[in-house]
Structures are given as structure tokens and as C-alpha cells.
């Protein structure tokens, strides 16, 4: 059973959570264009209304307010899910394929010597680019051939 103290605590926790989540989304929307100004404005208006209603009830428990706060929190969650949970399956499959091919090539060639690797036409070019781009790479690469 929910006692009056527990129910008012629930209402206070939901109100605090709703306001915190909205502040996060509002701050995030200032640095990103993922959320439209209309979406943020509608949620802000709804939260301001709910906060005023809570103030009018002087913290008294209201099932309607709790339900409405939960709806706002769900709306923010759905908004975030819509923008953030986007998976590009073809790119994920391609990346997995490349990772598997590289792993297999490493397993197959792990017993080959460094001399064999250097004899490949692409390797000298890659070594020179690495030496040119990464200061400190030259001693490491040269140490492979000692």
C-alpha cells in the first residue's frame, strides 16, 4: 500500500526527475540540432504547467499529476530514442566483415616473418607514410629490422 508520505515522495521524485531530464535535453539541444525547437518548446510548456499545478496543490499527492509527469518523461524518452537509436545495418555488416577478414589474415600470416611483410609492394609505402606522419614511429619501425 502507498501511504500519503510515500505517494508525495513519489510525486516529488517524479517532478525532480522530469525537470532534470528536461534540463539535460534542453542543454543538449543547444549544442546539437537533433531536436527541433518546436519539440523542446512543447515539452517545456507542458513541464512549466505541471510545475505550476504541483505548486498550487502545495505538494499534495495527485494521481493525475503523477500520471502526467510520467507521460512527459516517456515523451522525452521516445524523443531521445527516435533520434539516438538509429542503427545503419549495412555499415555495421560491412564493419563486421572487415574485422573478420583482418582477424583471419592476422591468424593466417602470424607465422610469417617481418621480411615477408616488407616484401609486399604496399608495405614500404605504408612504412614511409607512418614514419612521416607519426613522430617517434621511425625508431620503432627500424627496430623491427635489427
DRENTORKOL-3810 file (N, C-alpha, C; in nm, 4 decimals):
REM DRENTORKOL-3810
@n.u->0.0838; n.v->-0.1190; n.w->0.0000; ca.u->0.0000; ca.v->0.0000; ca.w->0.0000; c.u->0.0883; c.v->0.1254; c.w->0.0000
@n.u->0.0350; n.v->0.2258; n.w->-0.0615; ca.u->0.1076; ca.v->0.3533; ca.w->-0.0675; c.u->0.0490; c.v->0.4455; c.w->0.0379
@n.u->0.1340; n.v->0.4853; n.w->0.1289; ca.u->0.0913; ca.v->0.5785; ca.w->0.2327; c.u->0.1032; c.v->0.7206; c.w->0.1778
@n.u->0.0377; n.v->0.8169; n.w->0.2435; ca.u->0.0460; ca.v->0.9552; ca.w->0.1948; c.u->0.1901; c.v->1.0055; c.w->0.1816
@n.u->0.2764; n.v->0.9664; n.w->0.2741; ca.u->0.4154; ca.v->1.0115; ca.w->0.2667; c.u->0.4847; c.v->0.9522; c.w->0.1454
@n.u->0.4640; n.v->0.8222; n.w->0.1206; ca.u->0.5268; ca.v->0.7572; ca.w->0.0067; c.u->0.4750; c.v->0.8140; c.w->-0.1251
@n.u->0.3474; n.v->0.8410; n.w->-0.1304; ca.u->0.2909; ca.v->0.8928; ca.w->-0.2552; c.u->0.3394; c.v->1.0346; c.w->-0.2837
@n.u->0.3488; n.v->1.1183; n.w->-0.1799; ca.u->0.4007; ca.v->1.2537; ca.w->-0.2033; c.u->0.5495; c.v->1.2476; c.w->-0.2376
@n.u->0.6221; n.v->1.1502; n.w->-0.1787; ca.u->0.7628; ca.v->1.1310; ca.w->-0.2156; c.u->0.7747; c.v->1.0900; c.w->-0.3619
@n.u->0.6868; n.v->1.0009; n.w->-0.4038; ca.u->0.6858; ca.v->0.9582; ca.w->-0.5435; c.u->0.6625; c.v->1.0773; c.w->-0.6353
@n.u->0.5683; n.v->1.1590; n.w->-0.6006; ca.u->0.5370; ca.v->1.2764; ca.w->-0.6815; c.u->0.6569; c.v->1.3718; c.w->-0.6873
@n.u->0.7216; n.v->1.3927; n.w->-0.5744; ca.u->0.8383; ca.v->1.4812; ca.w->-0.5690; c.u->0.9538; c.v->1.4243; c.w->-0.6513
@n.u->0.9755; n.v->1.2932; n.w->-0.6408; ca.u->1.0836; ca.v->1.2286; ca.w->-0.7176; c.u->1.0557; c.v->1.2389; c.w->-0.8671
@n.u->0.9321; n.v->1.2144; n.w->-0.9061; ca.u->0.8965; ca.v->1.2253; ca.w->-1.0483; c.u->0.9126; c.v->1.3678; c.w->-1.0993
@n.u->0.8710; n.v->1.4638; n.w->-1.0194; ca.u->0.8844; ca.v->1.6033; ca.w->-1.0598; c.u->1.0328; c.v->1.6400; c.w->-1.0756
@n.u->1.1146; n.v->1.5981; n.w->-0.9808; ca.u->1.2579; ca.v->1.6258; ca.w->-0.9874; c.u->1.3195; c.v->1.5592; c.w->-1.1103
@n.u->1.2845; n.v->1.4333; n.w->-1.1322; ca.u->1.3373; ca.v->1.3598; ca.w->-1.2467; c.u->1.2945; c.v->1.4237; c.w->-1.3778
@n.u->1.1688; n.v->1.4609; n.w->-1.3876; ca.u->1.1169; ca.v->1.5246; ca.w->-1.5085; c.u->1.1943; c.v->1.6525; c.w->-1.5387
@n.u->1.2169; n.v->1.7338; n.w->-1.4358; ca.u->1.2888; ca.v->1.8601; ca.w->-1.4551; c.u->1.4355; c.v->1.8368; c.w->-1.4917
@n.u->1.4997; n.v->1.7373; n.w->-1.4293; ca.u->1.6395; ca.v->1.7077; ca.w->-1.4599; c.u->1.6563; c.v->1.6577; c.w->-1.6030
@n.u->1.5704; n.v->1.5668; n.w->-1.6413; ca.u->1.5784; ca.v->1.5115; ca.w->-1.7766; c.u->1.5549; c.v->1.6217; c.w->-1.8795
@n.u->1.4589; n.v->1.7085; n.w->-1.8515; ca.u->1.4338; ca.v->1.8175; ca.w->-1.9458; c.u->1.5524; c.v->1.9134; c.w->-1.9530
@n.u->1.6129; n.v->1.9452; n.w->-1.8386; ca.u->1.7300; ca.v->2.0350; ca.w->-1.8409; c.u->1.8418; c.v->1.9746; c.w->-1.9257
@n.u->1.8603; n.v->1.8443; n.w->-1.9146; ca.u->1.9622; ca.v->1.7769; ca.w->-1.9950; c.u->1.9298; c.v->1.7893; c.w->-2.1437
@n.u->1.8063; n.v->1.7582; n.w->-2.1799; ca.u->1.7648; ca.v->1.7645; ca.w->-2.3210; c.u->1.7742; c.v->1.9080; c.w->-2.3727
@n.u->1.7356; n.v->2.0018; n.w->-2.2899; ca.u->1.7416; ca.v->2.1432; ca.w->-2.3307; c.u->1.8867; c.v->2.1848; c.w->-2.3541
@n.u->1.9770; n.v->2.1461; n.w->-2.2644; ca.u->2.1184; ca.v->2.1795; ca.w->-2.2807; c.u->2.1757; c.v->2.1091; c.w->-2.4037
@n.u->2.1377; n.v->1.9854; n.w->-2.4235; ca.u->2.1860; ca.v->1.9100; ca.w->-2.5398; c.u->2.1367; c.v->1.9742; c.w->-2.6688
@n.u->2.0146; n.v->2.0219; n.w->-2.6693; ca.u->1.9592; ca.v->2.0814; ca.w->-2.7917; c.u->2.0281; c.v->2.2130; c.w->-2.8278
@n.u->2.0942; n.v->2.2756; n.w->-2.7302; ca.u->2.1665; ca.v->2.3997; ca.w->-2.7596; c.u->2.2948; c.v->2.3728; c.w->-2.8382
@n.u->2.3518; n.v->2.2534; n.w->-2.8225; ca.u->2.4751; ca.v->2.2217; ca.w->-2.8940; c.u->2.4523; c.v->2.1273; c.w->-3.0114
@n.u->2.3313; n.v->2.0798; n.w->-3.0281; ca.u->2.3004; ca.v->1.9864; ca.w->-3.1354; c.u->2.1692; c.v->2.0268; c.w->-3.2016
@n.u->2.1570; n.v->1.9932; n.w->-3.3266; ca.u->2.0337; ca.v->2.0274; ca.w->-3.3983; c.u->1.9414; c.v->1.9057; c.w->-3.4130
@n.u->1.9633; n.v->1.8031; n.w->-3.3307; ca.u->1.8832; ca.v->1.6819; ca.w->-3.3416; c.u->1.7375; c.v->1.7029; c.w->-3.3003
@n.u->1.7164; n.v->1.7882; n.w->-3.2011; ca.u->1.5803; ca.v->1.8120; ca.w->-3.1532; c.u->1.5307; c.v->1.9445; c.w->-3.2092
@n.u->1.4081; n.v->1.9437; n.w->-3.2577; ca.u->1.3537; ca.v->2.0676; ca.w->-3.3125; c.u->1.3132; c.v->2.1618; c.w->-3.1995
@n.u->1.3178; n.v->2.2895; n.w->-3.2293; ca.u->1.2787; ca.v->2.3902; ca.w->-3.1304; c.u->1.1324; c.v->2.3722; c.w->-3.0910
@n.u->1.0504; n.v->2.3277; n.w->-3.1843; ca.u->0.9083; ca.v->2.3065; ca.w->-3.1565; c.u->0.8899; c.v->2.1953; c.w->-3.0525
@n.u->0.9625; n.v->2.0854; n.w->-3.0704; ca.u->0.9517; ca.v->1.9737; ca.w->-2.9759; c.u->0.9932; c.v->2.0181; c.w->-2.8353
@n.u->1.1055; n.v->2.0873; n.w->-2.8276; ca.u->1.1565; ca.v->2.1332; ca.w->-2.6980; c.u->1.0588; c.v->2.2327; c.w->-2.6356
@n.u->1.0060; n.v->2.3236; n.w->-2.7159; ca.u->0.9138; ca.v->2.4250; ca.w->-2.6651; c.u->0.7852; c.v->2.3623; c.w->-2.6112
@n.u->0.7320; n.v->2.2636; n.w->-2.6829; ca.u->0.6092; ca.v->2.1970; ca.w->-2.6379; c.u->0.6308; c.v->2.1256; c.w->-2.5042
@n.u->0.7430; n.v->2.0564; n.w->-2.4933; ca.u->0.7728; ca.v->1.9858; ca.w->-2.3683; c.u->0.7943; c.v->2.0852; c.w->-2.2552
@n.u->0.8644; n.v->2.1947; n.w->-2.2844; ca.u->0.8913; ca.v->2.2965; ca.w->-2.1823; c.u->0.7610; c.v->2.3559; c.w->-2.1294
@n.u->0.6709; n.v->2.3866; n.w->-2.2209; ca.u->0.5416; ca.v->2.4425; ca.w->-2.1805; c.u->0.4658; c.v->2.3448; c.w->-2.0916
@n.u->0.4669; n.v->2.2186; n.w->-2.1302; ca.u->0.3958; ca.v->2.1163; ca.w->-2.0517; c.u->0.4574; c.v->2.1023; c.w->-1.9126
@n.u->0.5893; n.v->2.1045; n.w->-1.9048; ca.u->0.6575; ca.v->2.0919; ca.w->-1.7748; c.u->0.6293; c.v->2.2135; c.w->-1.6872
@n.u->0.6312; n.v->2.3313; n.w->-1.7454; ca.u->0.6002; ca.v->2.4523; ca.w->-1.6673; c.u->0.4590; c.v->2.4449; c.w->-1.6112
@n.u->0.3646; n.v->2.3967; n.w->-1.6932; ca.u->0.2264; ca.v->2.3808; ca.w->-1.6459; c.u->0.2179; c.v->2.2818; c.w->-1.5301
@n.u->0.2875; n.v->2.1696; n.w->-1.5441; ca.u->0.2853; ca.v->2.0684; ca.w->-1.4376; c.u->0.3494; c.v->2.1220; c.w->-1.3096
@n.u->0.4595; n.v->2.1943; n.w->-1.3222; ca.u->0.5243; ca.v->2.2512; ca.w->-1.2038; c.u->0.4322; c.v->2.3525; c.w->-1.1340
@n.u->0.3566; n.v->2.4301; n.w->-1.2122; ca.u->0.2608; ca.v->2.5248; ca.w->-1.1527; c.u->0.1488; c.v->2.4498; c.w->-1.0804
@n.u->0.1017; n.v->2.3412; n.w->-1.1407; ca.u->-0.0046; ca.v->2.2623; ca.w->-1.0771; c.u->0.0431; c.v->2.2004; c.w->-0.9456
@n.u->0.1679; n.v->2.1542; n.w->-0.9445; ca.u->0.2232; ca.v->2.0977; ca.w->-0.8206; c.u->0.2317; c.v->2.2063; c.w->-0.7138
@n.u->0.2739; n.v->2.3260; n.w->-0.7539; ca.u->0.2834; ca.v->2.4373; ca.w->-0.6581; c.u->0.1451; c.v->2.4738; c.w->-0.6044
@n.u->0.0431; n.v->2.4689; n.w->-0.6898; ca.u->-0.0931; ca.v->2.5007; ca.w->-0.6457; c.u->-0.1454; c.v->2.4002; c.w->-0.5436
@n.u->-0.1059; n.v->2.2756; n.w->-0.5583; ca.u->-0.1547; ca.v->2.1729; ca.w->-0.4658; c.u->-0.0724; c.v->2.1683; c.w->-0.3372
@n.u->0.0278; n.v->2.2542; n.w->-0.3265; ca.u->0.1147; ca.v->2.2618; ca.w->-0.2081; c.u->0.1794; c.v->2.1272; c.w->-0.1760
@n.u->0.2159; n.v->2.0539; n.w->-0.2807; ca.u->0.2827; ca.v->1.9265; ca.w->-0.2593; c.u->0.1901; c.v->1.8116; c.w->-0.2272
@n.u->0.0604; n.v->1.8356; n.w->-0.2257; ca.u->-0.0362; ca.v->1.7281; ca.w->-0.2007; c.u->-0.0309; c.v->1.6292; c.w->-0.3174
@n.u->-0.0479; n.v->1.5026; n.w->-0.2851; ca.u->-0.0432; ca.v->1.3989; ca.w->-0.3883; c.u->-0.1609; c.v->1.4119; c.w->-0.4831
@n.u->-0.1306; n.v->1.3976; n.w->-0.6127; ca.u->-0.2348; ca.v->1.3987; ca.w->-0.7141; c.u->-0.2024; c.v->1.2907; c.w->-0.8171
@n.u->-0.2896; n.v->1.1930; n.w->-0.8275; ca.u->-0.2682; ca.v->1.0851; ca.w->-0.9235; c.u->-0.2568; c.v->1.1401; c.w->-1.0650
@n.u->-0.3392; n.v->1.2393; n.w->-1.0962; ca.u->-0.3377; ca.v->1.2997; ca.w->-1.2296; c.u->-0.2023; c.v->1.3636; c.w->-1.2586
@n.u->-0.1461; n.v->1.4335; n.w->-1.1609; ca.u->-0.0148; ca.v->1.4953; ca.w->-1.1820; c.u->0.0942; c.v->1.3894; c.w->-1.2021
@n.u->0.0882; n.v->1.2855; n.w->-1.1218; ca.u->0.1871; ca.v->1.1776; ca.w->-1.1354; c.u->0.1769; c.v->1.1148; c.w->-1.2739
@n.u->0.0540; n.v->1.0875; n.w->-1.3165; ca.u->0.0332; ca.v->1.0293; ca.w->-1.4496; c.u->0.0855; c.v->1.1218; c.w->-1.5583
@n.u->0.0563; n.v->1.2510; n.w->-1.5468; ca.u->0.1008; ca.v->1.3478; ca.w->-1.6473; c.u->0.2531; c.v->1.3633; c.w->-1.6494
@n.u->0.3154; n.v->1.3600; n.w->-1.5323; ca.u->0.4620; ca.v->1.3678; ca.w->-1.5267; c.u->0.5240; c.v->1.2447; c.w->-1.5921
@n.u->0.4656; n.v->1.1280; n.w->-1.5683; ca.u->0.5153; ca.v->1.0054; ca.w->-1.6321; c.u->0.5021; c.v->1.0143; c.w->-1.7839
@n.u->0.3930; n.v->1.0739; n.w->-1.8305; ca.u->0.3742; ca.v->1.0902; ca.w->-1.9744; c.u->0.4816; c.v->1.1816; c.w->-2.0343
@n.u->0.5152; n.v->1.2886; n.w->-1.9639; ca.u->0.6190; ca.v->1.3803; ca.w->-2.0124; c.u->0.7536; c.v->1.3086; c.w->-2.0165
@n.u->0.7850; n.v->1.2330; n.w->-1.9119; ca.u->0.9116; ca.v->1.1591; ca.w->-1.9082; c.u->0.9165; c.v->1.0580; c.w->-2.0228
@n.u->0.8052; n.v->0.9890; n.w->-2.0474; ca.u->0.8001; ca.v->0.8938; ca.w->-2.1598; c.u->0.8158; c.v->0.9658; c.w->-2.2931
@n.u->0.7553; n.v->1.0821; n.w->-2.3047; ca.u->0.7661; ca.v->1.1584; ca.w->-2.4297; c.u->0.9118; c.v->1.1980; c.w->-2.4562
@n.u->0.9814; n.v->1.2400; n.w->-2.3516; ca.u->1.1228; ca.v->1.2754; ca.w->-2.3666; c.u->1.2033; c.v->1.1503; c.w->-2.4036
@n.u->1.1735; n.v->1.0378; n.w->-2.3381; ca.u->1.2429; ca.v->0.9123; ca.w->-2.3703; c.u->1.2204; c.v->0.8739; c.w->-2.5166
@n.u->1.0960; n.v->0.8833; n.w->-2.5623; ca.u->1.0641; ca.v->0.8489; ca.w->-2.7010; c.u->1.1340; c.v->0.9432; c.w->-2.7984
@n.u->1.1401; n.v->1.0697; n.w->-2.7624; ca.u->1.2079; ca.v->1.1684; ca.w->-2.8466; c.u->1.3561; c.v->1.1335; c.w->-2.8594
@n.u->1.4176; n.v->1.0990; n.w->-2.7484; ca.u->1.5596; ca.v->1.0614; ca.w->-2.7497; c.u->1.5808; c.v->0.9329; c.w->-2.8288
@n.u->1.4949; n.v->0.8355; n.w->-2.8085; ca.u->1.5074; ca.v->0.7083; ca.w->-2.8803; c.u->1.4951; c.v->0.7288; c.w->-3.0302
@n.u->1.4058; n.v->0.8143; n.w->-3.0689; ca.u->1.3839; ca.v->0.8411; ca.w->-3.2111; c.u->1.5102; c.v->0.8982; c.w->-3.2754
@n.u->1.5819; n.v->0.9837; n.w->-3.2031; ca.u->1.6988; ca.v->1.0492; ca.w->-3.2603; c.u->1.8284; c.v->0.9730; c.w->-3.2370
@n.u->1.8405; n.v->0.9051; n.w->-3.1262; ca.u->1.9685; ca.v->0.8455; ca.w->-3.0900; c.u->1.9813; c.v->0.6988; c.w->-3.1258
@n.u->1.8752; n.v->0.6252; n.w->-3.1257; ca.u->1.8828; ca.v->0.4807; ca.w->-3.1511; c.u->1.8609; c.v->0.4527; c.w->-3.2989
@n.u->1.9553; n.v->0.4976; n.w->-3.3787; ca.u->1.9470; ca.v->0.4747; ca.w->-3.5222; c.u->2.0652; c.v->0.3880; c.w->-3.5626
@n.u->2.0353; n.v->0.2701; n.w->-3.6120; ca.u->2.1392; ca.v->0.1762; ca.w->-3.6496; c.u->2.1421; c.v->0.1628; c.w->-3.8011
@n.u->2.2618; n.v->0.1710; n.w->-3.8575; ca.u->2.2796; ca.v->0.1547; ca.w->-4.0002; c.u->2.3307; c.v->0.0124; c.w->-4.0222
@n.u->2.2398; n.v->-0.0798; n.w->-4.0476; ca.u->2.2757; ca.v->-0.2208; ca.w->-4.0563; c.u->2.3752; c.v->-0.2513; c.w->-4.1680
@n.u->2.3636; n.v->-0.1933; n.w->-4.2879; ca.u->2.4639; ca.v->-0.2225; ca.w->-4.3914; c.u->2.6055; c.v->-0.1823; c.w->-4.3486
@n.u->2.6203; n.v->-0.0670; n.w->-4.2858; ca.u->2.7526; ca.v->-0.0235; ca.w->-4.2402; c.u->2.8023; c.v->-0.1141; c.w->-4.1274
@n.u->2.7128; n.v->-0.1548; n.w->-4.0390; ca.u->2.7523; ca.v->-0.2454; ca.w->-3.9311; c.u->2.7986; c.v->-0.3796; c.w->-3.9887
@n.u->2.7284; n.v->-0.4316; n.w->-4.0894; ca.u->2.7656; ca.v->-0.5588; ca.w->-4.1520; c.u->2.8999; c.v->-0.5463; c.w->-4.2232
@n.u->2.9214; n.v->-0.4357; n.w->-4.2920; ca.u->3.0486; ca.v->-0.4130; ca.w->-4.3606; c.u->3.1635; c.v->-0.4073; c.w->-4.2600
@n.u->3.1443; n.v->-0.3365; n.w->-4.1523; ca.u->3.2484; ca.v->-0.3253; ca.w->-4.0489; c.u->3.2792; c.v->-0.4614; c.w->-3.9874
@n.u->3.1774; n.v->-0.5390; n.w->-3.9616; ca.u->3.1977; ca.v->-0.6724; ca.w->-3.9066; c.u->3.2740; c.v->-0.7603; c.w->-4.0056
@n.u->3.2412; n.v->-0.7496; n.w->-4.1330; ca.u->3.3108; ca.v->-0.8272; ca.w->-4.2360; c.u->3.4582; c.v->-0.7893; c.w->-4.2424
@n.u->3.4872; n.v->-0.6610; n.w->-4.2403; ca.u->3.6264; ca.v->-0.6147; ca.w->-4.2429; c.u->3.7012; c.v->-0.6657; c.w->-4.1206
@n.u->3.6377; n.v->-0.6587; n.w->-4.0054; ca.u->3.7011; ca.v->-0.7063; ca.w->-3.8825; c.u->3.7317; c.v->-0.8568; c.w->-3.8910
@n.u->3.6387; n.v->-0.9339; n.w->-3.9433; ca.u->3.6597; ca.v->-1.0783; ca.w->-3.9571; c.u->3.7722; c.v->-1.1068; c.w->-4.0564
@n.u->3.7717; n.v->-1.0374; n.w->-4.1707; ca.u->3.8773; ca.v->-1.0578; ca.w->-4.2703; c.u->4.0146; c.v->-1.0218; c.w->-4.2146
@n.u->4.0235; n.v->-0.9110; n.w->-4.1426; ca.u->4.1510; ca.v->-0.8721; ca.w->-4.0834; c.u->4.1962; c.v->-0.9730; c.w->-3.9781
@n.u->4.1037; n.v->-1.0214; n.w->-3.8985; ca.u->4.1374; ca.v->-1.1206; ca.w->-3.7968; c.u->4.1887; c.v->-1.2489; c.w->-3.8621
@n.u->4.1208; n.v->-1.2945; n.w->-3.9671; ca.u->4.1641; ca.v->-1.4150; ca.w->-4.0371; c.u->4.3015; c.v->-1.3955; c.w->-4.1002
@n.u->4.3235; n.v->-1.2788; n.w->-4.1606; ca.u->4.4538; ca.v->-1.2544; ca.w->-4.2234; c.u->4.5645; c.v->-1.2505; c.w->-4.1194
@n.u->4.5367; n.v->-1.1978; n.w->-4.0019; ca.u->4.6373; ca.v->-1.1979; ca.w->-3.8960; c.u->4.6668; c.v->-1.3392; c.w->-3.8458
@n.u->4.5628; n.v->-1.4188; n.w->-3.8339; ca.u->4.5822; ca.v->-1.5572; ca.w->-3.7896; c.u->4.6647; c.v->-1.6346; c.w->-3.8927
@n.u->4.6309; n.v->-1.6182; n.w->-4.0189; ca.u->4.6996; ca.v->-1.6910; ca.w->-4.1262; c.u->4.8452; c.v->-1.6470; c.w->-4.1381
@n.u->4.8693; n.v->-1.5182; n.w->-4.1279; ca.u->5.0045; ca.v->-1.4661; ca.w->-4.1518; c.u->5.0862; c.v->-1.4475; c.w->-4.0243
@n.u->5.0371; n.v->-1.4896; n.w->-3.9121; ca.u->5.1102; ca.v->-1.4664; ca.w->-3.7869; c.u->5.2434; c.v->-1.5392; c.w->-3.7830
@n.u->5.2549; n.v->-1.6471; n.w->-3.8575; ca.u->5.3805; ca.v->-1.7217; ca.w->-3.8570; c.u->5.4810; c.v->-1.6682; c.w->-3.9580
@n.u->5.4402; n.v->-1.5769; n.w->-4.0428; ca.u->5.5310; ca.v->-1.5229; ca.w->-4.1437; c.u->5.6244; c.v->-1.4204; c.w->-4.0813
@n.u->5.7417; n.v->-1.4080; n.w->-4.1361; ca.u->5.8419; ca.v->-1.3175; ca.w->-4.0805; c.u->5.8173; c.v->-1.1743; c.w->-4.1256
@n.u->5.8867; n.v->-1.0825; n.w->-4.0612; ca.u->5.8784; ca.v->-0.9406; ca.w->-4.0956; c.u->5.9314; c.v->-0.9180; c.w->-4.2359
@n.u->6.0319; n.v->-0.9955; n.w->-4.2765; ca.u->6.0904; ca.v->-0.9801; ca.w->-4.4105; c.u->5.9841; c.v->-1.0051; c.w->-4.5166
@n.u->5.8984; n.v->-1.1058; n.w->-4.4950; ca.u->5.7918; ca.v->-1.1322; ca.w->-4.5910; c.u->5.6963; c.v->-1.0134; c.w->-4.6004
@n.u->5.6598; n.v->-0.9550; n.w->-4.4841; ca.u->5.5691; ca.v->-0.8399; ca.w->-4.4831; c.u->5.6282; c.v->-0.7232; c.w->-4.5601
@n.u->5.7559; n.v->-0.6975; n.w->-4.5403; ca.u->5.8210; ca.v->-0.5840; ca.w->-4.6062; c.u->5.8332; c.v->-0.6063; c.w->-4.7553
@n.u->5.8350; n.v->-0.7328; n.w->-4.7971; ca.u->5.8465; ca.v->-0.7619; ca.w->-4.9401; c.u->5.7181; c.v->-0.7320; c.w->-5.0170
@n.u->5.6095; n.v->-0.7127; n.w->-4.9477; ca.u->5.4838; ca.v->-0.6772; ca.w->-5.0148; c.u->5.4966; c.v->-0.5371; c.w->-5.0734
@n.u->5.4416; n.v->-0.5125; n.w->-5.1945; ca.u->5.4595; ca.v->-0.3824; ca.w->-5.2611; c.u->5.4018; c.v->-0.2639; c.w->-5.1825
@n.u->5.2997; n.v->-0.2856; n.w->-5.1062; ca.u->5.2332; ca.v->-0.1744; ca.w->-5.0367; c.u->5.3051; c.v->-0.1370; c.w->-4.9080
@n.u->5.3721; n.v->-0.2305; n.w->-4.8461; ca.u->5.4290; ca.v->-0.2084; ca.w->-4.7130; c.u->5.5326; c.v->-0.0968; c.w->-4.7090
@n.u->5.6288; n.v->-0.0885; n.w->-4.8026; ca.u->5.7248; ca.v->0.0230; ca.w->-4.7944; c.u->5.6555; c.v->0.1596; c.w->-4.7996
@n.u->5.5528; n.v->0.1704; n.w->-4.8820; ca.u->5.4788; ca.v->0.2969; ca.w->-4.8899; c.u->5.4107; c.v->0.3261; c.w->-4.7568
@n.u->5.3464; n.v->0.2243; n.w->-4.6974; ca.u->5.2801; ca.v->0.2427; ca.w->-4.5679; c.u->5.3808; c.v->0.2799; c.w->-4.4592
@n.u->5.4979; n.v->0.2164; n.w->-4.4613; ca.u->5.6005; ca.v->0.2477; ca.w->-4.3619; c.u->5.6481; c.v->0.3916; c.w->-4.3758
@n.u->5.6671; n.v->0.4372; n.w->-4.4987; ca.u->5.7136; ca.v->0.5747; ca.w->-4.5176; c.u->5.6073; c.v->0.6758; c.w->-4.4753
@n.u->5.4815; n.v->0.6467; n.w->-4.5024; ca.u->5.3730; ca.v->0.7357; ca.w->-4.4596; c.u->5.3658; c.v->0.7379; c.w->-4.3074
@n.u->5.3783; n.v->0.6213; n.w->-4.2452; ca.u->5.3736; ca.v->0.6133; ca.w->-4.0990; c.u->5.4884; c.v->0.6912; c.w->-4.0368
@n.u->5.6082; n.v->0.6758; n.w->-4.0928; ca.u->5.7249; ca.v->0.7479; ca.w->-4.0405; c.u->5.7058; c.v->0.8980; c.w->-4.0569
@n.u->5.6492; n.v->0.9391; n.w->-4.1709; ca.u->5.6298; ca.v->1.0818; ca.w->-4.1970; c.u->5.5223; c.v->1.1420; c.w->-4.1076
@n.u->5.4192; n.v->1.0641; n.w->-4.0777; ca.u->5.3045; ca.v->1.1187; ca.w->-4.0037; c.u->5.3177; c.v->1.1084; c.w->-3.8519
@n.u->5.3884; n.v->1.0083; n.w->-3.8055; ca.u->5.3948; ca.v->0.9861; ca.w->-3.6615; c.u->5.5368; c.v->1.0080; c.w->-3.6104
@n.u->5.5598; n.v->1.1198; n.w->-3.5432; ca.u->5.6934; ca.v->1.1388; ca.w->-3.4874; c.u->5.7201; c.v->1.0320; c.w->-3.3824
@n.u->5.8369; n.v->0.9769; n.w->-3.3864; ca.u->5.8688; ca.v->0.8717; ca.w->-3.2914; c.u->5.8402; c.v->0.7335; c.w->-3.3462
@n.u->5.7760; n.v->0.7232; n.w->-3.4635; ca.u->5.7459; ca.v->0.5925; ca.w->-3.5217; c.u->5.8690; c.v->0.5332; c.w->-3.5887
@n.u->5.9571; n.v->0.6180; n.w->-3.6374; ca.u->6.0751; ca.v->0.5695; ca.w->-3.7092; c.u->6.1591; c.v->0.4745; c.w->-3.6237
@n.u->6.1973; n.v->0.5096; n.w->-3.5009; ca.u->6.2779; ca.v->0.4154; ca.w->-3.4223; c.u->6.2069; c.v->0.2827; c.w->-3.3985
@n.u->6.0760; n.v->0.2877; n.w->-3.3774; ca.u->6.0011; ca.v->0.1658; ca.w->-3.3546; c.u->6.0012; c.v->0.0775; c.w->-3.4780
@n.u->5.9769; n.v->0.1367; n.w->-3.5942; ca.u->5.9729; ca.v->0.0597; ca.w->-3.7193; c.u->6.1117; c.v->0.0061; c.w->-3.7520
@n.u->6.2141; n.v->0.0887; n.w->-3.7349; ca.u->6.3512; ca.v->0.0450; ca.w->-3.7630; c.u->6.3947; c.v->-0.0660; c.w->-3.6681
@n.u->6.3426; n.v->-0.0682; n.w->-3.5488; ca.u->6.3811; ca.v->-0.1725; ca.w->-3.4535; c.u->6.3300; c.v->-0.3106; c.w->-3.4967
@n.u->6.2288; n.v->-0.3125; n.w->-3.5829; ca.u->6.1772; ca.v->-0.4407; ca.w->-3.6337; c.u->6.2782; c.v->-0.5098; c.w->-3.7224
@n.u->6.3677; n.v->-0.4328; n.w->-3.7847; ca.u->6.4606; ca.v->-0.4894; ca.w->-3.8815; c.u->6.5998; c.v->-0.5139; c.w->-3.8236
@n.u->6.6193; n.v->-0.5002; n.w->-3.6969; ca.u->6.7516; ca.v->-0.5230; ca.w->-3.6364; c.u->6.7700; c.v->-0.6667; c.w->-3.5991
END
